[in-house]
Amino acid sequence: MSERGTWSAPQRLRPVSVRPPKPTWRDHLRSLTKATPPRIALGVFTLMIGVFTALLSLPAAAEDGERTALVDALFTAVSAICVTGLVTVDTGSHWSTFGLTVIMIAIKLGGLGMMTVASLLSLSVMHRLGLAQRVITAQETRSERLAEVGGVLRIILITSTAFEAVTFLTLTPYMIVTDHGMGESLFLGLFYAISAFNNAGFVPEAAGTAQYLGDPFFTIPVFLAVLVGSLGFPVILVAIRKLRTPRKWTLHAKLTLTTTALLLVVTFVGYLIMEWSNPATLGDEPVMTKILASGFASVMPRSGGFATLDVGQMTSESRLLTDLMMFIGGGSGSTAGGIRVTTFALLMLSIWAEVRGNPDVEAFGRRVPQETIRQAIGVMVMSATMVFLATFLLLRMTPFTLDQTLFEALSGFGTVGLSTGITPDLPPEGKVVIIACMYIGRLGPMTLGAALAVRTRVRMIQLPTERPIVG
């Protein structure tokens, strides 16, 4: 009521418009990483392929200064990021120093892994990881606890760089001694170190690695780098942390190391026997060269991709053995491809348990859960289906034989890089098939395993049981 005794209408407050603060690029990145981490990871992976394809398409990336065909630039970018090593153009002669540097960076990022790269970027920007991203990153790096993911990512970066540095310091003096020149030796040592530890198989020299046949100063450092890189970071971390107490190693580490050792022995003996008298490979070489070459070749189908022997001149038996090793691949959480040695080991243990009538799959005093066995079977079946489809398409598109196309499909899917020599002669559509093999081979088993792991559900009602006839 006013002083004069009359009522006055209340004044209306005018709405004040408050503009929200303009979101920064950090806010956009934070919202994306919280939304869909798997899609972000795949997006980062695909984005890297696009970026490196564009860089390799530049005239400066080619030695002759001309633009590389798009399909060849795309093929090389996918091969480098998927750490495969298959090439449609000769790496040492086609690409310039700039192009080789681009390939080397792509190998390093691809070896670290798409989720690891995305998570390191997130850590550097926001200094923390969201729960969803920790779950996906834990699946990628095979971390045992979510709280360890941030520390594991840093250890992965430091450990991989340390192993590459040791290989670089070993190879560079040898390159200098062999009259490569100081600058070239430093570049070759760094390139080989990154390519070997990440199991990429790219060779920066036009003469290839055949020139190092039986040379211990080159083959032994590269052999060790490829072997360590194929074991996987979970195994490396366990071995470093519990080096003096092997009994406390995880079941995964024990399975990986044991299966790897057995496969290396089988492959070494197999190559030594089947190539001993082959005049096109080791027939005319001295005994020590045969031993070194067979040992070097035994680890390369794991995903290494380097070759001192002409794969196209190897016996059919040796190529069949190589097919099997490429399909098995290396360790989980490693730079290698394939179905992974733990998957192979679990399948063999499952068969052995079934033969013995044991209801449980057991290894090293531990019982393996049935859902893990189902995951192994799923990964193996999906991988075999992919290889079959790729081989079928290559047979329809090219004049090459089943032996050649199957080898090429397995090499692409296993991210190995070995070839019988038909890769440059593939038609454009055939190159696209191999690109798909490399892409799915790098992502497929991991993403399939993660999908099977998170799709576990509890059903309140179960259907009646009935056993079909098996076998």
Secondary structure as GFF3:
##gff-version 3
##sequence-region A 1 471
A	DSSP	alpha_helix	25	35	.	.	.	ID=ss1
A	DSSP	alpha_helix	37	56	.	.	.	ID=ss2
A	DSSP	three_ten_helix	59	61	.	.	.	ID=ss3
A	DSSP	alpha_helix	70	81	.	.	.	ID=ss4
A	DSSP	alpha_helix	91	94	.	.	.	ID=ss5
A	DSSP	alpha_helix	97	112	.	.	.	ID=ss6
A	DSSP	alpha_helix	114	126	.	.	.	ID=ss7
A	DSSP	alpha_helix	131	141	.	.	.	ID=ss8
A	DSSP	three_ten_helix	146	148	.	.	.	ID=ss9
A	DSSP	alpha_helix	149	177	.	.	.	ID=ss10
A	DSSP	alpha_helix	182	197	.	.	.	ID=ss11
A	DSSP	three_ten_helix	210	212	.	.	.	ID=ss12
A	DSSP	alpha_helix	216	231	.	.	.	ID=ss13
A	DSSP	alpha_helix	233	241	.	.	.	ID=ss14
A	DSSP	three_ten_helix	246	248	.	.	.	ID=ss15
A	DSSP	alpha_helix	251	275	.	.	.	ID=ss16
A	DSSP	alpha_helix	287	299	.	.	.	ID=ss17
A	DSSP	three_ten_helix	300	302	.	.	.	ID=ss18
A	DSSP	three_ten_helix	311	313	.	.	.	ID=ss19
A	DSSP	alpha_helix	316	328	.	.	.	ID=ss20
A	DSSP	alpha_helix	341	356	.	.	.	ID=ss21
A	DSSP	beta_strand	361	363	.	.	.	ID=ss22
A	DSSP	beta_strand	366	368	.	.	.	ID=ss23
A	DSSP	alpha_helix	370	397	.	.	.	ID=ss24
A	DSSP	alpha_helix	402	413	.	.	.	ID=ss25
A	DSSP	three_ten_helix	423	425	.	.	.	ID=ss26
A	DSSP	alpha_helix	428	454	.	.	.	ID=ss27
###
